Amino acid sequence: MDYDILINTAPIDKLINETKLCLPLNIVHNKVFIVGVGLELPMTEFCETITWLYFPDPAVPFYRISFHSRYGEVTPDNTKYWSVMCECAREADDPITEEEIRNQAVEGLILKSIITREKIVSLYSKTLNYGYPIPTIERDNEIARAHAVLEPLDIYSRGRFGGWKYEASNQDHCFIQGKELADRLFLDIPEKLYKTGLPEKRG
Ligand SMILES: Cc1cc2nc3c(=O)[nH]c(=O)nc-3n(C[C@H](O)[C@H](O)[C@H](O)COP(=O)(O)OP(=O)(O)OC[C@H]3O[C@@H](n4cnc5c(N)ncnc54)[C@H](O)[C@@H]3O)c2cc1C
């Protein structure tokens, strides 16, 4: 495919593996299992004032749960139902199955008195093979090594896994990364948020 400027938002390790523009990158990510539980109202009372909770607790598989039904009308009928979303992180090569995690998440929600089993009306799960880009000591050098071969070809890799810098890739950061890259390419304004590790080349 011909291009003038190519902006990549796919994981940068995949881009390098598929284009073979340099040796594979030594960078680390994990995977995340999403487990959604639909429940009959009423909500567990103490959840009524909470939008999300963190669990630094190995007794449960999730590190965070969110009550999406409290964010607006995102359950099929919010006069009858409410919902909980669990995020469960594992190393990328962890052999645990989605079904095992789904069962563990339900048991964890019951253990923490978030839900009761008899109120469950639906279960949903999804595996995100790319969950979090994990910062490591080697990361900045490895990412710079990739940008050093990509940018001379006018390929710019940005975003959560495109840029692989967790500390600068929340939703708000990703919007800023996109805007600042466009400003750099078209208006010659240097990027402030995302650092490639290369001397800056203007638009
Ligand atoms: C587990 C998890 C937790 C999160 N927690 C938070 C949080 O607490 N706060 C927060 O603000 N945000 C959070 N996020 C959201 C995340 O930060 C946003 O999704 C972020 O905006 C990502 O933007 P992006 O443009 O890089 O990626 P995306 O919006 O995912 O865009 C990438 C695009 O690239 C495309 N793509 C990927 N691979 C290929 C390919 N091979 N070929 C062609 N196209 C491809 C995809 O289809 C997609 O359109 C979380 C995300 C995850 C997965």
The ligand as a Tripos MOL2 file, in Angstrom:
@<TRIPOS>MOLECULE
LIG
   53    58     1     0     0
SMALL
NO_CHARGES

@<TRIPOS>ATOM
      1 C1         -7.2830   -3.5240   30.4250 C.3       1 LIG1
      2 C2         -7.4000   -2.0690   30.0830 C.ar      1 LIG1
      3 C3         -7.5170   -1.1280   31.0940 C.ar      1 LIG1
      4 C4         -7.6350    0.2070   30.7880 C.ar      1 LIG1
      5 N1         -7.7440    1.1190   31.7910 N.ar      1 LIG1
      6 C5         -7.8360    2.4340   31.5150 C.ar      1 LIG1
      7 C6         -7.9340    3.4210   32.5370 C.ar      1 LIG1
      8 O1         -7.9310    3.0730   33.7220 O.2       1 LIG1
      9 N2         -8.0270    4.7240   32.1960 N.ar      1 LIG1
     10 C7         -8.0430    5.1180   30.8820 C.ar      1 LIG1
     11 O2         -8.1050    6.3110   30.6090 O.2       1 LIG1
     12 N3         -7.9950    4.2090   29.8960 N.ar      1 LIG1
     13 C8         -7.8820    2.8990   30.1880 C.ar      1 LIG1
     14 N4         -7.8220    1.9670   29.1900 N.ar      1 LIG1
     15 C9         -8.1470    2.4120   27.8640 C.3       1 LIG1
     16 C10        -6.9860    2.6570   26.9560 C.3       1 LIG1
     17 O3         -6.0860    3.4610   27.5760 O.3       1 LIG1
     18 C11        -7.6290    3.2270   25.7520 C.3       1 LIG1
     19 O4         -8.1660    2.2130   25.0070 O.3       1 LIG1
     20 C12        -6.6640    4.0520   24.9470 C.3       1 LIG1
     21 O5         -7.3980    5.1270   24.5920 O.3       1 LIG1
     22 C13        -6.0510    3.3020   23.8000 C.3       1 LIG1
     23 O6         -5.9700    4.1340   22.6320 O.3       1 LIG1
     24 P1         -5.2540    3.6400   21.3420 P.3       1 LIG1
     25 O7         -5.6640    4.5680   20.2570 O.co2     1 LIG1
     26 O8         -3.8120    3.4460   21.5620 O.co2     1 LIG1
     27 O9         -5.7880    2.1800   21.1060 O.3       1 LIG1
     28 P2         -7.1520    1.6980   20.4970 P.3       1 LIG1
     29 O10        -8.2580    2.6230   20.7790 O.co2     1 LIG1
     30 O11        -7.2490    0.2760   20.9170 O.co2     1 LIG1
     31 O12        -6.8210    1.8100   18.9550 O.3       1 LIG1
     32 C14        -5.9200    0.9470   18.3240 C.3       1 LIG1
     33 C15        -6.4700    0.7200   16.9310 C.3       1 LIG1
     34 O13        -5.5300   -0.0400   16.2070 O.3       1 LIG1
     35 C16        -6.2210   -1.0320   15.5040 C.3       1 LIG1
     36 N5         -5.3490   -2.1680   15.3010 N.ar      1 LIG1
     37 C17        -4.7650   -2.9390   16.2290 C.ar      1 LIG1
     38 N6         -4.0400   -3.8970   15.6580 N.ar      1 LIG1
     39 C18        -4.1590   -3.7200   14.3240 C.ar      1 LIG1
     40 C19        -3.6210   -4.3870   13.1940 C.ar      1 LIG1
     41 N7         -2.8000   -5.4350   13.3310 N.pl3     1 LIG1
     42 N8         -3.9570   -3.9290   11.9810 N.ar      1 LIG1
     43 C20        -4.7760   -2.8660   11.8330 C.ar      1 LIG1
     44 N9         -5.3110   -2.1970   12.8760 N.ar      1 LIG1
     45 C21        -5.0000   -2.6220   14.0920 C.ar      1 LIG1
     46 C22        -7.3950   -1.4110   16.3870 C.3       1 LIG1
     47 O14        -8.4080   -2.0160   15.6380 O.3       1 LIG1
     48 C23        -7.7870   -0.0600   16.9450 C.3       1 LIG1
     49 O15        -8.7160    0.5910   16.1100 O.3       1 LIG1
     50 C24        -7.6780    0.6260   29.4470 C.ar      1 LIG1
     51 C25        -7.5680   -0.3240   28.4200 C.ar      1 LIG1
     52 C26        -7.4090   -1.6590   28.7330 C.ar      1 LIG1
     53 C27        -7.2650   -2.6590   27.6070 C.3       1 LIG1
@<TRIPOS>BOND
     1     1     2 1
     2     2     3 ar
     3     2    52 ar
     4     3     4 ar
     5     4     5 ar
     6     4    50 ar
     7     5     6 ar
     8     6     7 ar
     9     6    13 1
    10     7     8 2
    11     7     9 ar
    12     9    10 ar
    13    10    11 2
    14    10    12 ar
    15    12    13 ar
    16    13    14 ar
    17    14    15 1
    18    14    50 ar
    19    15    16 1
    20    16    17 1
    21    16    18 1
    22    18    19 1
    23    18    20 1
    24    20    21 1
    25    20    22 1
    26    22    23 1
    27    23    24 1
    28    24    25 2
    29    24    26 1
    30    24    27 1
    31    27    28 1
    32    28    29 2
    33    28    30 1
    34    28    31 1
    35    31    32 1
    36    32    33 1
    37    33    34 1
    38    33    48 1
    39    34    35 1
    40    35    36 1
    41    35    46 1
    42    36    37 ar
    43    36    45 ar
    44    37    38 ar
    45    38    39 ar
    46    39    40 ar
    47    39    45 ar
    48    40    41 1
    49    40    42 ar
    50    42    43 ar
    51    43    44 ar
    52    44    45 ar
    53    46    47 1
    54    46    48 1
    55    48    49 1
    56    50    51 ar
    57    51    52 ar
    58    52    53 1
@<TRIPOS>SUBSTRUCTURE
     1 LIG1         1 GROUP 0 **** ****
